[in-house]
Amino acid sequence: MSLRLLLFGNTSSTFGEEWTAQGFCFKPRPVSYGLIQKRAGPCGVLAAVQANVLLELLFGSSNIPLDSGLLRPKLIDKRRALSQALCSILWQAGEKKSAVYAVRRKTAIIDDNIAENVLKKDGLLEYLHLKYFKSKDDLLEYLYNYISEMMKNDCESCVLFLYSVILTHGIEKIKKEMDVPESHLIGNDGYCSQEIVNLLLTGKAVANLFDGDLELNLGGPEKSLLRGISKRSKIGLLSSYEYKNTCAVGQFYKNPLYPIWLLLGESHFTVLFGTNRDILKKTNAKDPFLLFHYDGLLKKNDKETIFIINPIGRLEEEDKDKTDNSVLQCIYTRWPLASIEKEKEKE
């Protein structure tokens, strides 16, 4: 009940098929590193997992060689990278001490009368079985042994992983980290909140994107604390809403430890990444670099989307062009003087 209340604000709402039929299934070549998103809704979870998969493939223990500068992983590479990505997110959520993984068992764990009167059955929550881990190595071994099941096309592994992250971090701890403890994590449209995305990226379920915490004086003795990002994360985040001056993204998210960013535009999360960490240091117009963009929701994403970035290709910031697509808007928030050219798509 606590899990359902935290997610939906009541015990009768539940996940729709856009979540329950969403597994961690990869696309074929050439974008074989990309996870397929079947319907709108779970993009926040999928994009965060996707970003961590890319981190493992490019900079982690997998660290596969590039094919003419392009990422072309084999099945064994993807299995290993996905296992490591899920393990890394969970272990961070558990403050590197412990983790919980939720699986679906064959028999219900609650009485039918209780479910009918108190908690609406959804064919998943009442079948949850929790596995506890005190060792990261044991968690990784478990995930790798069962990763083929999680990679199936029509399975509930996306929801089960979200349950696992929430239970690993702790429901009460999440409430304390949220600006409004009474709010819930899944909106009426089925999209996940910023708290979920921040929890997946940083291990903290804060609501904001700016650096540090902000204390608001409400008048008199009352004060309100708005929690932001506490340090540089492995993976960053850029938002087209900052381009439109409706939110602020701090330097911790703009300058992550690795050149991988979640992009938030039009209520949808996608991933932008580079294949070389030197990108984070390049500020000279003579040092253009490539950024790759991936959107798992695109049905015909069978080509590589590549941008050539000249970090100071313009003398000054130009007036904001609201007709730019959300990807370009996000890039400009990180490199405001950049000139951006879309490279011919590679099949």
C-alpha positions as CSV (number, residue, x, y, z in Angstrom):
1,M,0.0,0.0,0.0
2,S,2.8,2.4,0.8
3,L,4.4,1.7,-2.6
4,R,1.1,2.3,-4.4
5,L,0.4,5.5,-2.4
6,L,3.9,6.9,-3.1
7,L,3.6,6.2,-6.8
8,F,-0.1,7.2,-7.5
9,G,-1.4,9.0,-4.4
10,N,-4.1,6.3,-3.9
11,T,-4.4,2.5,-3.8
12,S,-6.7,2.1,-6.7
13,S,-4.6,3.5,-9.6
14,T,-1.9,1.4,-11.2
15,F,0.4,1.2,-14.2
16,G,-1.0,0.9,-17.7
17,E,0.2,-1.4,-20.5
18,E,2.7,1.2,-21.6
19,W,4.6,0.3,-18.4
20,T,3.7,-3.3,-17.8
21,A,4.6,-4.5,-21.3
22,Q,7.9,-2.6,-21.4
23,G,11.0,-4.6,-21.1
24,F,14.7,-3.7,-21.7
25,C,14.8,-4.7,-25.4
26,F,17.4,-3.4,-27.7
27,K,17.1,-2.3,-31.3
28,P,18.9,-3.9,-34.2
29,R,21.9,-2.4,-35.9
30,P,23.1,0.2,-36.5
31,V,21.7,1.7,-33.2
32,S,22.0,-1.7,-31.5
33,Y,23.0,0.1,-28.3
34,G,19.5,1.6,-28.0
35,L,16.6,0.4,-25.9
36,I,13.2,0.3,-27.5
37,Q,10.4,2.4,-25.9
38,K,7.1,1.1,-27.1
39,R,4.7,3.8,-25.9
40,A,4.9,7.2,-24.2
41,G,5.1,7.1,-20.4
42,P,8.2,5.2,-19.0
43,C,10.8,7.4,-20.9
44,G,12.3,8.7,-17.7
45,V,13.2,5.2,-16.5
46,L,14.3,4.0,-19.9
47,A,16.4,7.1,-20.7
48,A,18.2,6.8,-17.3
49,V,18.9,3.1,-17.9
50,Q,20.0,3.9,-21.5
51,A,22.4,6.5,-20.3
52,N,24.0,4.1,-17.9
53,V,24.2,1.4,-20.6
54,L,26.1,3.9,-22.8
55,L,28.4,4.7,-19.9
56,E,29.3,1.1,-19.4
57,L,29.8,0.4,-23.1
58,L,31.9,3.5,-23.7
59,F,33.7,4.2,-20.4
60,G,32.9,1.4,-18.0
61,S,34.3,-2.1,-17.6
62,S,32.8,-3.1,-20.9
63,N,34.6,-0.3,-22.8
64,I,34.1,-1.9,-26.2
65,P,36.2,-0.6,-29.2
66,L,34.4,1.7,-31.6
67,D,33.8,0.8,-35.2
68,S,35.1,3.8,-37.3
69,G,34.1,6.1,-34.4
70,L,30.7,4.5,-34.0
71,L,29.3,2.3,-31.2
72,R,28.4,-1.1,-32.5
73,P,28.0,-3.5,-29.5
74,K,27.5,-7.3,-29.8
75,L,24.8,-9.1,-27.9
76,I,27.2,-10.2,-25.2
77,D,28.3,-6.6,-24.8
78,K,24.7,-5.4,-24.4
79,R,23.9,-8.1,-21.8
80,R,26.9,-7.2,-19.7
81,A,26.4,-3.5,-20.0
82,L,22.7,-3.7,-19.1
83,S,23.4,-5.8,-16.1
84,Q,26.1,-3.4,-14.9
85,A,23.8,-0.4,-15.6
86,L,20.9,-1.8,-13.5
87,C,23.4,-2.8,-10.8
88,S,25.0,0.6,-10.7
89,I,21.7,2.5,-10.4
90,L,20.4,0.1,-7.6
91,W,23.6,0.2,-5.7
92,Q,23.8,4.0,-5.7
93,A,20.1,4.1,-4.6
94,G,21.1,1.9,-1.7
95,E,23.9,4.2,-0.7
96,K,26.4,1.5,-1.7
97,K,25.4,-0.6,1.2
98,S,22.5,-2.8,0.1
99,A,19.9,-3.3,-2.6
100,V,16.5,-4.9,-3.2
101,Y,15.3,-6.5,-6.4
102,A,11.6,-7.1,-7.0
103,V,10.6,-10.1,-9.0
104,R,7.2,-11.5,-10.0
105,R,6.4,-14.8,-8.3
106,K,3.6,-17.3,-9.5
107,T,1.4,-17.1,-6.4
108,A,-0.1,-14.0,-4.8
109,I,1.4,-12.8,-1.5
110,I,-1.8,-11.1,-0.2
111,D,-5.2,-12.4,0.5
112,D,-7.8,-11.8,-2.2
113,N,-10.3,-10.2,0.2
114,I,-7.6,-7.8,1.4
115,A,-6.7,-7.0,-2.2
116,E,-10.4,-6.4,-3.1
117,N,-11.2,-4.2,-0.1
118,V,-8.0,-2.2,0.3
119,L,-5.6,-2.5,-2.6
120,K,-6.8,-2.8,-6.2
121,K,-5.2,-5.9,-7.8
122,D,-3.2,-5.3,-11.0
123,G,-1.7,-8.7,-11.6
124,L,1.8,-7.6,-10.6
125,L,2.0,-5.8,-7.2
126,E,0.3,-8.6,-5.3
127,Y,2.8,-11.1,-6.8
128,L,5.9,-9.2,-5.8
129,H,8.8,-11.2,-4.2
130,L,11.8,-9.3,-2.9
131,K,15.4,-10.4,-3.0
132,Y,17.9,-8.7,-0.7
133,F,21.6,-8.1,-1.5
134,K,24.4,-6.9,0.8
135,S,27.1,-7.2,-1.8
136,K,27.3,-5.4,-5.2
137,D,29.1,-8.4,-6.7
138,D,26.2,-10.7,-5.7
139,L,23.7,-8.3,-7.1
140,L,25.6,-8.0,-10.4
141,E,25.8,-11.8,-10.7
142,Y,22.1,-12.2,-10.0
143,L,21.2,-9.6,-12.7
144,Y,23.5,-11.1,-15.3
145,N,22.0,-14.5,-14.7
146,Y,18.5,-13.2,-15.3
147,I,19.2,-10.5,-17.8
148,S,17.8,-12.4,-20.8
149,E,14.4,-12.4,-19.1
150,M,14.6,-8.7,-18.5
151,M,15.5,-8.1,-22.2
152,K,12.3,-9.7,-23.5
153,N,10.0,-7.5,-25.6
154,D,6.7,-8.0,-23.7
155,C,7.6,-8.2,-20.0
156,E,7.2,-6.1,-16.9
157,S,11.0,-5.6,-16.2
158,C,10.7,-1.8,-16.5
159,V,8.1,-1.6,-13.7
160,L,9.9,-4.2,-11.6
161,F,13.1,-2.3,-11.8
162,L,11.4,1.0,-10.8
163,Y,9.8,-0.9,-7.8
164,S,13.3,-2.2,-7.0
165,V,14.9,1.3,-7.0
166,I,12.2,2.8,-4.8
167,L,12.3,-0.1,-2.3
168,T,16.1,0.0,-2.3
169,H,16.2,3.7,-1.5
170,G,13.3,3.4,1.0
171,I,9.8,4.9,0.8
172,E,10.2,7.1,3.9
173,K,13.5,8.4,2.7
174,I,12.1,9.3,-0.6
175,K,9.3,11.3,1.1
176,K,11.8,13.2,3.2
177,E,13.8,14.1,0.1
178,M,10.8,15.4,-1.9
179,D,9.9,19.0,-1.7
180,V,6.3,18.0,-1.1
181,P,6.1,14.7,0.7
182,E,2.4,14.4,0.0
183,S,2.9,14.4,-3.8
184,H,3.2,11.2,-5.9
185,L,5.8,10.0,-8.4
186,I,3.6,9.0,-11.4
187,G,1.4,11.7,-13.0
188,N,-2.1,11.3,-14.2
189,D,-0.7,11.0,-17.7
190,G,1.5,8.0,-16.8
191,Y,4.7,10.0,-16.9
192,C,7.3,9.7,-14.1
193,S,8.2,12.7,-12.0
194,Q,11.5,14.5,-11.9
195,E,12.1,12.9,-8.5
196,I,12.2,9.5,-10.1
197,V,14.7,10.6,-12.8
198,N,16.9,12.3,-10.2
199,L,16.8,9.2,-8.0
200,L,17.9,7.1,-10.9
201,L,20.8,9.5,-11.9
202,T,22.0,10.7,-8.5
203,G,20.6,8.3,-5.9
204,K,18.5,11.1,-4.3
205,A,14.8,11.7,-5.0
206,V,15.0,15.5,-5.1
207,A,12.6,17.5,-7.2
208,N,14.9,20.2,-8.7
209,L,17.7,20.5,-11.2
210,F,19.7,23.4,-9.7
211,D,22.9,23.0,-7.7
212,G,22.5,22.6,-3.9
213,D,19.5,23.5,-1.8
214,L,17.5,26.7,-1.8
215,E,15.8,28.0,1.3
216,L,12.7,30.1,0.8
217,N,11.5,32.5,3.4
218,L,7.7,32.3,3.5
219,G,7.3,35.2,5.8
220,G,7.6,35.1,9.6
221,P,9.3,32.0,11.1
222,E,8.2,29.7,8.3
223,K,10.8,28.6,5.7
224,S,10.7,26.1,2.9
225,L,13.7,24.0,1.7
226,L,13.9,23.2,-2.0
227,R,16.4,20.4,-2.6
228,G,18.6,20.3,-5.7
229,I,21.6,18.3,-7.0
230,S,24.3,18.0,-4.4
231,K,27.4,17.2,-6.6
232,R,28.5,16.3,-10.1
233,S,26.9,13.1,-11.2
234,K,28.2,10.5,-13.6
235,I,25.4,11.4,-16.1
236,G,24.1,14.9,-16.7
237,L,20.8,16.4,-17.7
238,L,19.8,19.3,-20.0
239,S,16.3,20.8,-20.4
240,S,14.6,22.7,-23.2
241,Y,12.5,24.3,-20.4
242,E,15.7,26.1,-19.3
243,Y,16.0,27.4,-22.9
244,K,12.5,28.8,-22.5
245,N,13.4,30.3,-19.1
246,T,10.9,28.2,-17.1
247,C,13.5,26.2,-15.0
248,A,17.1,26.3,-14.0
249,V,19.7,23.5,-14.5
250,G,22.8,23.7,-12.4
251,Q,26.4,23.2,-13.4
252,F,26.5,19.8,-11.7
253,Y,24.1,18.4,-14.3
254,K,25.6,20.4,-17.1
255,N,29.1,19.2,-16.4
256,P,28.8,15.5,-15.5
257,L,31.8,13.2,-15.0
258,Y,31.1,11.5,-18.4
259,P,29.8,13.1,-21.7
260,I,26.3,11.7,-21.4
261,W,23.2,13.7,-20.8
262,L,19.5,13.0,-20.5
263,L,17.5,15.6,-22.5
264,L,14.2,16.8,-21.3
265,G,12.0,18.3,-24.0
266,E,8.3,18.4,-24.6
267,S,7.7,16.1,-21.6
268,H,9.9,13.4,-23.1
269,F,13.4,12.2,-22.1
270,T,16.0,11.2,-24.6
271,V,19.8,10.7,-24.5
272,L,22.7,12.8,-25.9
273,F,26.2,11.4,-25.7
274,G,29.8,11.7,-26.9
275,T,32.3,8.9,-27.3
276,N,35.3,10.8,-25.8
277,R,35.6,12.4,-22.3
278,D,37.7,15.2,-23.8
279,I,34.4,16.8,-25.0
280,L,33.8,18.1,-21.5
281,K,37.0,20.2,-21.7
282,K,36.7,21.5,-25.3
283,T,36.0,25.2,-25.4
284,N,37.9,26.2,-28.5
285,A,36.3,26.8,-31.9
286,K,39.1,24.9,-33.5
287,D,38.0,21.8,-31.6
288,P,34.7,20.7,-33.0
289,F,33.3,17.4,-31.7
290,L,30.4,15.0,-32.4
291,L,27.4,14.3,-30.2
292,F,25.0,11.4,-30.8
293,H,21.3,11.7,-30.0
294,Y,19.1,8.7,-29.3
295,D,15.3,8.6,-28.8
296,G,14.0,5.1,-28.1
297,L,10.4,6.1,-28.9
298,L,11.1,6.8,-32.5
299,K,9.6,3.9,-34.5
300,K,12.0,4.2,-37.5
301,N,15.2,5.1,-35.7
302,D,17.4,2.9,-37.9
303,K,19.9,5.7,-38.6
304,E,22.4,7.4,-36.4
305,T,21.6,11.0,-35.5
306,I,24.9,12.9,-35.2
307,F,25.5,16.6,-34.5
308,I,28.8,18.4,-35.2
309,I,29.3,20.9,-32.4
310,N,31.6,23.9,-32.7
311,P,31.7,25.1,-29.1
312,I,32.3,28.8,-29.9
313,G,31.2,29.0,-33.5
314,R,29.3,32.3,-32.8
315,L,30.6,35.5,-31.3
316,E,27.7,36.0,-29.1
317,E,24.4,34.4,-28.1
318,E,21.7,35.0,-30.6
319,D,18.1,35.6,-29.8
320,K,16.5,32.4,-28.8
321,D,14.7,30.7,-31.7
322,K,11.6,29.1,-30.3
323,T,11.3,27.1,-33.6
324,D,14.5,25.1,-32.9
325,N,13.7,21.5,-31.9
326,S,14.1,20.5,-28.3
327,V,17.4,18.7,-28.9
328,L,19.0,21.9,-30.2
329,Q,17.5,23.9,-27.4
330,C,19.0,21.6,-24.8
331,I,22.5,21.7,-26.5
332,Y,22.4,25.5,-26.5
333,T,21.8,25.6,-22.7
334,R,25.2,23.8,-22.3
335,W,27.1,25.5,-25.2
336,P,25.3,28.9,-25.7
337,L,27.9,30.1,-28.3
338,A,27.9,26.8,-30.3
339,S,27.2,26.4,-34.0
340,I,25.5,23.1,-34.6
341,E,25.4,21.2,-37.8
342,K,23.6,17.9,-38.3
343,E,25.8,15.3,-39.9
344,K,24.4,13.2,-42.7
345,E,22.6,10.3,-41.0
346,K,24.6,7.0,-41.1
347,E,22.9,3.7,-41.6
